[in-house]
Amino acid sequence: MRALDPTIRDIKELLEDLDSAESIRRYRSLVGDNGGGQALRRGGEEAHLNELLLMGIVSLSQMVDLLVEARREALPTPPPAAGRLEVPFVDLVAQHASIAAEIDEAISRVMRDADFILGREVDLFEREFAAFCQTDYGVGVDSGTSALELALRAFGIGRGDEVITAANSFIATAFAISSAGARPVLVDVDPRTSTIDVERLEGAISPRTRAIMPVHLYGHPADMDPILEIARRRGLVVIEDACQAHGARYKGRRTGSLGHAAAFSFYPSKNLGACGDGGMVVSGDPEAAEAVRRLRNYGQRRKYHHDTLGFNHRLDTLQAAILRVKLRHLEVWNAARCQQAALYGERLAGCPVALPQEADWAQSAYHLYAIRAADRDTLAARLRDRGIATGIHYPVPIHLQQAYRDLGYRQGDFPVSEGLAGQILSLPLAAELTLEQIGHVAESIGEFLALRNATPPVARPAL
Ligand SMILES: Cc1ncc(COP(=O)(O)O)c(C=O)c1O
């Protein structure tokens, strides 16, 4: 038996006869207090893992996973084997290389004209992106978070107001509501789409509710018609958080054209990403667009005439020029993402993991491909060992974030979001990745699951 790097079989053999004092002694010498301690912290329990096993608190398969993981973490990461197929989560270097000449030309244009602040490229990009979203107005800002906040402010939403959003989103959705001065009110998500559960929406409305902020999470649109119908009946504003959904469609219509206004992020790894931060509010409402225009630029309508309080949230002209170039490629890039998603779907069908599903009315932009696996952390670790990067979006739902403890939510309030947090795993997916890389990821997952199935049963996560 190797003393420093136990295999699953080593540990299993050892644990088969756990009642014997000898095997406990051997287990301790194999794992060591340090490894056991790490595993324990991961298990979040107070007792030694051995005792937890004996008490039946952890299963043999969980224990094996924890131990192997703890050992692996204690060891230095091995260098990639020669010829091994590495799969990054996204590959912005490859993306840039594919359009470098166009980007260089766009940057030179801005530099040549020294047109840096709210220049012509910002104006053109606003028009082009609004048209892409099938809406009328676009106002470029410095991030998706600012876009969400300024969209709320443009509709007069602020202190004393409540805004309803999904418990499973990136924290910026809720932070934007708080920055506007309002209170985020959370609703659980629909397990089929991971977007706000429309059945629970009305129950969250109070006399203070002013807006609903559905999130088109992972690029999949929220079910907008019932949301808009509730909003119409209750006199509420609907601001789409479309930060992950450039080019997605709901019943044939583009996200961004569905609510009173929508916010997009151009964070570099988004489907349409800048070479830095950026965002945009799009809207069919000229007054809302004009209000955002003022708010992003010191509250001024004319230079040095400030109608309202406002800050500096402008979109950088260089970023706008770069984004104009990338917008020309977006449809093709999104099509590549859909093709990759289809390949995952095909190759992972029948595996004991839950795959993302598109609702009948949805065309996802596949910003992320988030599967659900009962033993997510071990799967992620095995993929990492093979040079495959993954992500978790998101490990802690908004209501359980420390920053929001004053909202008064508790564990158990949003069971679907909480369940997702423990199971979701985003697989590599980006236009620059090859189908060979995607196939390799699927194959590696299949191999891992086959190995797991050959031993203890693995629950298929409930949809
Ligand atoms: C759903 C969602 N909302 C808001 C944001 C905030 O966008 P940004 O990072 O550009 O501020 C993001 C970005 O990651 C997001 O994914």
The ligand as an SDF file (V2000), in Angstrom:
LIG
                    3D

 16 16  0  0  0  0  0  0  0  0999 V2000
  -27.0020   37.7860  -13.5470 C   0  0  0  0  0  0  0  0  0  0  0  0
  -26.0070   38.9050  -13.4220 C   0  0  0  0  0  0  0  0  0  0  0  0
  -26.4270   40.0950  -12.9700 N   0  0  0  0  0  0  0  0  0  0  0  0
  -25.5900   41.1310  -12.8620 C   0  0  0  0  0  0  0  0  0  0  0  0
  -24.2610   41.0230  -13.2040 C   0  0  0  0  0  0  0  0  0  0  0  0
  -23.3450   42.1830  -13.0050 C   0  0  0  0  0  0  0  0  0  0  0  0
  -22.6420   42.5610  -14.1490 O   0  0  0  0  0  0  0  0  0  0  0  0
  -21.2080   43.2690  -14.0230 P   0  0  0  0  0  0  0  0  0  0  0  0
  -20.2310   42.2540  -13.5710 O   0  0  0  0  0  0  0  0  0  0  0  0
  -20.9140   43.7570  -15.4050 O   0  0  0  0  0  0  0  0  0  0  0  0
  -21.3630   44.3940  -13.0510 O   0  0  0  0  0  0  0  0  0  0  0  0
  -23.7860   39.8140  -13.6860 C   0  0  0  0  0  0  0  0  0  0  0  0
  -22.3740   39.6680  -14.0830 C   0  0  0  0  0  0  0  0  0  0  0  0
  -21.6730   38.7630  -13.8320 O   0  0  0  0  0  0  0  0  0  0  0  0
  -24.6700   38.7140  -13.7850 C   0  0  0  0  0  0  0  0  0  0  0  0
  -24.2480   37.5210  -14.2180 O   0  0  0  0  0  0  0  0  0  0  0  0
  1  2  1  0
  2  3  1  0
  2 15  2  0
  3  4  2  0
  4  5  1  0
  5  6  1  0
  5 12  2  0
  6  7  1  0
  7  8  1  0
  8  9  2  0
  8 10  1  0
  8 11  1  0
 12 13  1  0
 12 15  1  0
 13 14  2  0
 15 16  1  0
M  END
$$$$
